[in-house]
Structure formats: structure tokens, C-alpha cells
Amino acid sequence: MIATAKPSAQKPAPVSRCRVREAAFADYAQIAVLESRYGMLPKPYEAWTHLWEGNPTYRTLAKWSIGWVVENPAGDIVGHIANIPSHVEFKGRHLLAASGSGLVVDEHYRSYAFPLFSQFFNQSGADIILNTSVNANGMNLHQLFHFARVPSGAWNRAVFWITDYTNFASRMLQQKDWPGLLSYPAAAALAVKDVFRPSLETTLPEGLKINICNQFDEKFDDFWRTLSNHSSTLLSVRSRETLNWHFQFPLSQGTAWVATITQGSTLLAYAVFLRQDNNEVGLQRMRLVDFQSLDGNAEHLVPMLAVALQKCREQKIHMLEAIGFAPDKQRVLTRIAPHQRELPCWLYFYKVKNKDKQLAEELKDPSAWDPTAFDGDGSL
């Protein structure tokens, strides 16, 4: 994405005097300051470096740039894009994906957004680019570089449940600059509307059990081997090692939940819920960011969501939300969710690299995809 910020009194430097170079871990402090100035929430240094140093894919690569920065003549970093690698599988092929994250350029150097993104786009080695958190400011760049929208799922719409009506209404009124006194009648109106919706059931067929866990154990390796062997869709690798890297910090902080459905010692399905708050208005938001099922039964989502909704209410989280997903999962979500909202733009774009025309053609087919926010940086 491209961030925006309040105007600065600093005068823009001549375009020819800045340079775009590879980022280094030593750039963290300046990158964090730049992100903060533009309304982003920088990761702590340990979590930021973990995107690569803890990344199982990164550790297999002899050479990989962690990103690029724009540096002005004074040595100040005025632009940055992170470059996160991941492995994906498609019809027996093992592919290397690159995902851009946290694209931010100082407004006085906005002309450098193009060369900065060009460095990311023109990198060698990656088979495919998966960008899953594009915002309205980044749309033009993705269109300019001929990225395609992922052809599966509604990545411009969210479905959601309200789990704390008063605080949810208060934050929404604040976002619209409406009087706070309206929060109680607004909350009451929302609650009345939802009371006529059927509650979600946690009941499962005999022999199945639902649990909430805070780590990925050996059952997830067995699950991934079975899933990848029988899948004909593009899937980001979900080995136990990769899952534990991906969600390490939120799991340790209690801001991610893993719901599982098991039969005896066999894992049949799982869902990951992750806190992704709207800090601008103080909205506490939990999101469903991944769901996989060995038998392809999207109805497993229903008891998992019921458990997640209960936890949201217990922890005073304001809402539970889901974005994207393939049509079978989307149909279940749309059927049971009481609310939906339109997003400012399409979130998920991809680009096949290395002139692989066959892969590019195959990925035009919606059935070739099972997209979730686990792809790219959507849940990192």
C-alpha cells in the first residue's frame, strides 16, 4: 500500500538527487519513524526482522532482498517497501512468491513511488507476486504494472458480526463525526436487528470435537501433506513450521486464536482468527484470516465462528469480520453473517513473473485459486 500523511513544511528535494537502494536491517529505525509519520503502526524490531530471519522460505534462499528504500542526499529514508518471500504450491509445482508490504513514500518524494515499486516488481527469482493488502492509494501502481485481480472471492467486501454493540456504534459515529450521544440508540437499533438472526450452533456430528489452541503441532504437518497432495488450487505452504513463524507473535500475545475440528487424533479442519484493529477510531476487530478443511466442507466454518464470536464477547472485542475466500466458503459466510460493508478497493492482486505463460493462463481460472488473507502479507 501507499500511506498518506499530514502535510509537512519540508520542501521537496530535486528528483535526481535521491537514490533507490536495497534495504538493510540497520534501516529499521528510520523506516519505523517514516511509517509512524504516515499513520502506520510499525512492528517492534524483533517482530520486523522476524519477517525474514524467522521465515522458513527466506532461510532457504541464497540471495533475497528484504526490500528497498528511497534515500535523500542527507541520508534520510523517505520511502520503503518490504519484500517478503513465501513458498506456494500449484499442481505439483513448488513456486516462490514475493509479497510487497508497507509501501510508504513521503509526500514530498511521491514521484519516487514508481521507481521504488519498480525495484520490487523487477526483482529476479520470484515466480509470482502476491499482494494482498492493496489500498486505494496503491491501486494505480498495480494497474500501471498490469497486475491482475485474483479472480476468486469478494476482495472488495467484508461480512461481519457485532459483538459489542455500544462500543461498535460509538466508534462508527466517531468515524462519521456524528454526536457520541447517538451511540446508545444506534447500538439498540443494531441489537434489535440482529436478534432476529438465528444464533450459530457449535454442535458437531458424533465423533468430532472443536478446540481452541495457541500453537500448531505435528497434526498440522499431517494435515498439510494431505491437503497439498489432493489440492488442484494455488496454495501458500501451511507446514507447521511456516504457520508457527507466520503467527508467532500474535499467538504469544493472545491476539490470534486457532480453532480446530478433530476426529480422534486427526485434524480435519482449522481456522485462524487474528486481531486487526482499526486504531484510527479505536475499533477492536477480530478477523477470520484462514480456513482449510480436508474434506472441502465449508460448513465446518459455522461452529468455528460460533466459538470465535463467544470469545469476542467475553473479551469485549467489538466485531468479528471476514474478507475474501473462495466461493464455497464465501457462500457460508454470506449466509450466516448479519452485516456486510464495501471496502474502498480490491485488496488482492497478483502477477506471474519469469514469462511463464502457461502458469499465467491457468491462474485466470477462478477454480485455480483458494485465496485467503494468509497469502502475502494480509495476516503478517
C-alpha positions as CSV (number, residue, x, y, z in Angstrom):
1,M,0.0,0.0,0.0
2,I,1.0,3.7,-0.2
3,A,0.4,5.5,3.0
4,T,-0.8,9.1,3.4
5,A,0.1,11.7,5.9
6,K,-0.4,15.3,7.1
7,P,1.4,17.9,5.0
8,S,5.0,18.7,6.0
9,A,6.8,22.0,5.9
10,Q,9.8,20.3,4.4
11,K,10.5,21.3,0.7
12,P,10.8,18.5,-1.8
13,A,14.3,17.7,-3.0
14,P,15.2,17.6,-6.7
15,V,14.1,14.3,-8.1
16,S,17.5,13.4,-9.5
17,R,19.2,13.7,-6.1
18,C,17.6,10.7,-4.3
19,R,18.5,7.1,-4.8
20,V,16.7,3.8,-4.5
21,R,18.7,1.1,-2.9
22,E,18.2,-2.3,-1.2
23,A,17.0,-2.0,2.4
24,A,19.0,-3.4,5.3
25,F,18.1,-4.3,8.9
26,A,20.1,-1.3,10.0
27,D,17.4,0.9,8.3
28,Y,14.8,-0.2,10.8
29,A,14.8,2.9,13.0
30,Q,14.3,5.3,10.1
31,I,11.7,3.1,8.4
32,A,9.7,3.0,11.7
33,V,9.8,6.8,12.0
34,L,8.6,7.1,8.4
35,E,5.8,4.6,9.0
36,S,4.7,6.4,12.2
37,R,4.6,9.7,10.5
38,Y,2.2,8.3,7.9
39,G,-0.3,6.8,10.2
40,M,1.1,3.2,10.1
41,L,1.8,1.1,13.2
42,P,5.4,0.0,13.0
43,K,6.3,-3.5,14.2
44,P,8.8,-3.8,17.1
45,Y,12.3,-4.5,15.8
46,E,12.2,-8.2,16.8
47,A,8.9,-8.8,15.0
48,W,10.0,-6.8,11.9
49,T,13.3,-8.8,11.5
50,H,11.3,-12.0,12.2
51,L,9.5,-11.5,8.8
52,W,12.8,-12.7,7.3
53,E,15.1,-14.2,9.9
54,G,12.3,-16.5,11.2
55,N,10.9,-17.1,7.8
56,P,11.4,-20.7,6.6
57,T,11.3,-19.7,3.0
58,Y,13.9,-16.9,3.5
59,R,16.3,-19.3,5.2
60,T,16.3,-21.5,2.1
61,L,17.3,-18.6,-0.3
62,A,20.9,-17.8,-1.1
63,K,20.0,-14.3,-2.0
64,W,16.9,-12.2,-1.3
65,S,16.4,-8.5,-0.8
66,I,14.4,-7.7,2.3
67,G,13.1,-4.6,0.5
68,W,14.1,-1.3,-0.9
69,V,14.3,2.3,0.4
70,V,14.4,5.8,-1.1
71,E,17.3,7.7,0.4
72,N,17.7,11.5,0.0
73,P,21.0,13.3,-0.1
74,A,21.0,13.9,3.6
75,G,20.8,10.1,4.2
76,D,17.2,10.2,5.3
77,I,14.9,7.4,4.3
78,V,11.9,8.9,2.6
79,G,10.4,5.7,1.1
80,H,10.2,2.0,1.7
81,I,8.7,-1.3,0.6
82,A,9.3,-4.6,2.3
83,N,9.8,-7.8,0.3
84,I,8.6,-11.0,1.9
85,P,9.2,-14.4,0.4
86,S,6.9,-17.4,0.7
87,H,6.5,-20.8,-0.9
88,V,3.3,-21.7,-2.8
89,E,2.3,-25.0,-4.5
90,F,0.2,-25.5,-7.6
91,K,-0.5,-28.8,-9.3
92,G,2.7,-30.4,-8.0
93,R,4.8,-27.3,-8.7
94,H,6.8,-25.6,-6.0
95,L,6.8,-21.8,-6.6
96,L,8.5,-18.9,-4.9
97,A,6.2,-15.9,-4.2
98,A,7.2,-12.3,-3.3
99,S,4.8,-10.0,-1.4
100,G,5.3,-6.3,-1.0
101,S,4.4,-4.9,2.4
102,G,4.1,-1.4,3.9
103,L,4.8,0.7,0.8
104,V,5.2,4.2,2.1
105,V,6.7,7.3,0.4
106,D,7.0,10.8,1.9
107,E,4.6,13.1,0.2
108,H,7.4,15.4,-0.9
109,Y,9.1,12.5,-2.7
110,R,5.9,10.9,-4.1
111,S,7.4,10.8,-7.6
112,Y,9.7,8.0,-6.2
113,A,6.8,5.7,-5.7
114,F,7.2,4.5,-9.3
115,P,11.0,3.6,-9.2
116,L,10.6,2.2,-5.7
117,F,7.8,-0.1,-6.8
118,S,9.8,-0.9,-10.0
119,Q,12.6,-2.3,-7.9
120,F,10.1,-4.6,-6.2
121,F,8.4,-5.6,-9.4
122,N,11.6,-6.3,-11.4
123,Q,13.3,-8.4,-8.8
124,S,14.6,-11.7,-10.1
125,G,14.0,-15.1,-8.6
126,A,10.3,-14.9,-7.7
127,D,7.8,-16.9,-9.8
128,I,4.8,-14.9,-8.7
129,I,3.9,-11.8,-6.8
130,L,1.0,-11.9,-4.4
131,N,0.0,-8.6,-2.9
132,T,-3.0,-9.0,-0.5
133,S,-3.2,-5.7,1.3
134,V,-3.5,-3.2,-1.5
135,N,-5.3,0.0,-0.6
136,A,-6.9,2.8,-2.6
137,N,-3.6,4.7,-2.8
138,G,-1.8,1.7,-4.3
139,M,-4.3,0.8,-6.9
140,N,-2.8,3.0,-9.6
141,L,0.6,1.4,-9.3
142,H,-0.8,-2.1,-9.6
143,Q,-2.8,-1.2,-12.6
144,L,0.2,0.6,-14.2
145,F,2.3,-2.6,-13.8
146,H,-0.5,-4.7,-15.2
147,F,-1.3,-6.7,-12.1
148,A,-4.4,-8.9,-12.2
149,R,-7.1,-9.1,-9.6
150,V,-7.3,-12.5,-8.0
151,P,-10.4,-14.0,-9.8
152,S,-11.9,-15.8,-6.8
153,G,-13.6,-14.3,-3.8
154,A,-15.0,-10.9,-3.0
155,W,-11.9,-8.9,-2.1
156,N,-13.8,-5.6,-2.0
157,R,-16.4,-6.6,0.6
158,A,-16.4,-7.7,4.2
159,V,-19.0,-9.6,6.2
160,F,-19.2,-9.1,9.9
161,W,-20.8,-9.7,13.3
162,I,-21.1,-7.1,16.0
163,T,-20.0,-8.4,19.4
164,D,-20.1,-5.2,21.4
165,Y,-22.9,-3.0,20.2
166,T,-22.3,0.1,22.3
167,N,-18.6,0.4,21.6
168,F,-19.1,-0.5,17.9
169,A,-21.8,2.1,17.5
170,S,-19.6,4.7,19.3
171,R,-16.6,4.1,17.0
172,M,-18.7,4.2,13.9
173,L,-20.3,7.5,14.9
174,Q,-16.8,8.9,15.7
175,Q,-15.6,7.9,12.2
176,K,-18.5,9.8,10.7
177,D,-18.1,12.8,13.1
178,W,-21.6,12.3,14.5
179,P,-22.5,13.1,18.1
180,G,-21.5,10.4,20.6
181,L,-24.9,10.7,22.3
182,L,-26.3,8.8,19.4
183,S,-24.3,5.7,20.3
184,Y,-26.9,4.2,22.6
185,P,-29.9,4.4,20.3
186,A,-27.7,3.2,17.4
187,A,-26.4,0.3,19.5
188,A,-30.0,-0.6,20.4
189,A,-31.1,-0.5,16.8
190,L,-28.3,-2.8,15.7
191,A,-29.0,-5.2,18.5
192,V,-32.7,-5.4,17.7
193,K,-31.9,-6.1,14.0
194,D,-29.5,-8.9,15.0
195,V,-31.8,-10.5,17.5
196,F,-33.9,-11.9,14.6
197,R,-31.0,-13.7,13.1
198,P,-30.6,-17.4,14.2
199,S,-27.6,-18.0,16.5
200,L,-24.8,-20.1,15.3
201,E,-24.6,-23.6,16.6
202,T,-21.4,-25.3,18.0
203,T,-23.0,-28.8,17.6
204,L,-20.9,-31.2,15.6
205,P,-21.6,-34.7,14.3
206,E,-20.8,-37.5,16.7
207,G,-17.0,-38.2,16.9
208,L,-15.9,-34.7,16.0
209,K,-14.5,-32.2,18.5
210,I,-13.8,-28.5,18.3
211,N,-11.0,-26.9,20.2
212,I,-9.1,-23.6,20.5
213,C,-5.3,-23.8,20.6
214,N,-2.4,-21.4,20.7
215,Q,0.2,-23.3,18.7
216,F,0.5,-25.5,15.6
217,D,1.6,-29.1,16.5
218,E,2.5,-32.1,14.4
219,K,-1.1,-32.7,13.4
220,F,-0.7,-29.6,11.1
221,D,2.1,-31.3,9.2
222,D,0.0,-34.3,8.5
223,F,-2.9,-32.0,7.6
224,W,-0.7,-30.0,5.1
225,R,0.7,-33.1,3.4
226,T,-2.8,-34.5,2.8
227,L,-4.2,-31.1,1.7
228,S,-1.4,-30.3,-0.7
229,N,-1.5,-33.8,-2.2
230,H,-5.2,-33.6,-3.1
231,S,-5.5,-29.9,-4.0
232,S,-5.6,-28.5,-7.5
233,T,-5.5,-24.9,-6.4
234,L,-2.7,-22.5,-5.7
235,L,-1.9,-22.8,-2.0
236,S,0.6,-21.0,0.2
237,V,2.6,-23.6,2.1
238,R,1.0,-24.3,5.5
239,S,3.5,-26.6,7.2
240,R,3.7,-26.5,11.0
241,E,7.0,-24.6,10.8
242,T,5.5,-21.9,8.4
243,L,2.3,-21.5,10.4
244,N,4.2,-21.1,13.7
245,W,6.5,-18.5,12.1
246,H,3.6,-16.6,10.5
247,F,1.6,-16.3,13.7
248,Q,4.3,-16.5,16.3
249,F,3.9,-13.0,17.8
250,P,0.1,-12.8,17.8
251,L,-0.3,-16.3,19.3
252,S,2.2,-15.5,22.1
253,Q,0.3,-12.2,22.8
254,G,-3.1,-13.8,22.7
255,T,-4.2,-11.8,19.7
256,A,-4.7,-14.8,17.5
257,W,-6.8,-17.9,18.0
258,V,-6.7,-21.2,16.2
259,A,-9.9,-23.2,16.1
260,T,-9.6,-26.9,15.1
261,I,-12.0,-29.7,14.4
262,T,-10.6,-33.1,15.1
263,Q,-11.7,-36.7,14.8
264,G,-9.7,-38.7,17.3
265,S,-6.1,-37.6,16.7
266,T,-6.8,-36.5,13.1
267,L,-7.1,-32.8,12.3
268,L,-10.0,-32.3,9.8
269,A,-10.3,-28.5,9.6
270,Y,-8.9,-25.4,11.2
271,A,-9.5,-21.7,11.2
272,V,-7.2,-18.8,12.3
273,F,-8.7,-15.6,13.8
274,L,-6.4,-12.6,14.1
275,R,-6.8,-9.2,15.8
276,Q,-6.6,-6.4,13.1
277,D,-7.9,-3.3,14.9
278,N,-8.9,0.0,13.3
279,N,-6.6,2.1,15.5
280,E,-7.7,5.4,14.0
281,V,-11.1,5.2,15.8
282,G,-10.2,2.6,18.4
283,L,-12.3,-0.2,16.9
284,Q,-11.3,-3.6,18.2
285,R,-11.7,-6.1,15.4
286,M,-11.0,-9.8,15.1
287,R,-10.8,-11.2,11.6
288,L,-11.0,-14.7,10.1
289,V,-7.8,-14.9,8.1
290,D,-7.6,-18.5,7.1
291,F,-9.8,-21.6,6.9
292,Q,-8.9,-25.0,5.5
293,S,-10.7,-28.3,5.5
294,L,-9.5,-31.7,4.3
295,D,-13.0,-32.8,3.1
296,G,-13.8,-29.5,1.5
297,N,-16.7,-29.0,3.8
298,A,-17.1,-25.2,4.3
299,E,-19.9,-25.8,6.8
300,H,-17.1,-26.5,9.4
301,L,-16.9,-22.7,9.5
302,V,-20.2,-22.4,11.3
303,P,-19.2,-24.0,14.7
304,M,-15.7,-22.3,14.5
305,L,-17.3,-18.9,14.0
306,A,-19.7,-19.6,16.9
307,V,-16.8,-20.3,19.2
308,A,-14.9,-17.2,17.9
309,L,-18.0,-15.0,18.5
310,Q,-18.3,-16.2,22.0
311,K,-14.6,-15.4,22.7
312,C,-15.1,-11.9,21.1
313,R,-17.9,-11.2,23.5
314,E,-16.0,-12.5,26.5
315,Q,-13.0,-10.3,25.7
316,K,-15.1,-7.2,24.8
317,I,-13.9,-7.2,21.2
318,H,-16.2,-5.0,19.1
319,M,-16.6,-7.1,16.0
320,L,-15.7,-10.2,14.0
321,E,-15.1,-9.9,10.3
322,A,-14.2,-12.0,7.2
323,I,-12.9,-10.8,3.9
324,G,-12.4,-12.7,0.6
325,F,-12.3,-16.5,0.5
326,A,-13.3,-18.8,-2.4
327,P,-17.0,-19.1,-3.4
328,D,-17.8,-22.2,-1.3
329,K,-16.6,-20.6,1.9
330,Q,-18.0,-17.2,0.9
331,R,-21.5,-18.6,0.5
332,V,-21.4,-19.9,4.0
333,L,-20.1,-16.6,5.4
334,T,-22.7,-14.6,3.5
335,R,-25.5,-16.8,4.6
336,I,-24.7,-16.6,8.3
337,A,-23.2,-13.1,8.7
338,P,-25.8,-10.4,9.6
339,H,-23.8,-7.4,8.2
340,Q,-21.6,-6.5,5.3
341,R,-19.7,-3.5,4.1
342,E,-18.0,-2.4,0.9
343,L,-14.2,-1.8,1.0
344,P,-12.5,1.2,-0.7
345,C,-10.9,-1.1,-3.3
346,W,-10.0,-4.6,-4.3
347,L,-7.3,-6.0,-1.9
348,Y,-5.7,-8.9,-3.6
349,F,-3.6,-8.6,-6.8
350,Y,-1.1,-11.0,-8.4
351,K,1.4,-11.0,-11.2
352,V,3.1,-14.1,-12.8
353,K,6.8,-13.5,-13.3
354,N,9.5,-15.0,-15.5
355,K,7.3,-15.0,-18.6
356,D,5.6,-18.2,-17.5
357,K,2.7,-18.0,-20.0
358,Q,1.2,-21.4,-19.1
359,L,1.0,-20.5,-15.4
360,A,-0.4,-17.1,-16.2
361,E,-3.1,-18.7,-18.3
362,E,-4.0,-21.3,-15.7
363,L,-4.4,-18.7,-13.0
364,K,-7.0,-16.8,-14.9
365,D,-9.4,-19.6,-14.0
366,P,-11.2,-18.9,-10.7
367,S,-11.1,-22.6,-9.8
368,A,-7.3,-22.4,-9.7
369,W,-7.5,-20.3,-6.5
370,D,-8.3,-20.8,-2.8
371,P,-7.3,-17.3,-1.7
372,T,-7.2,-16.2,1.9
373,A,-5.6,-13.4,3.9
374,F,-2.9,-16.0,4.9
375,D,-1.4,-15.3,1.4
376,G,1.0,-12.5,1.0
377,D,1.2,-10.1,4.0
378,G,-2.5,-9.9,4.7
379,S,-2.1,-11.5,8.1
380,L,1.5,-10.7,8.9
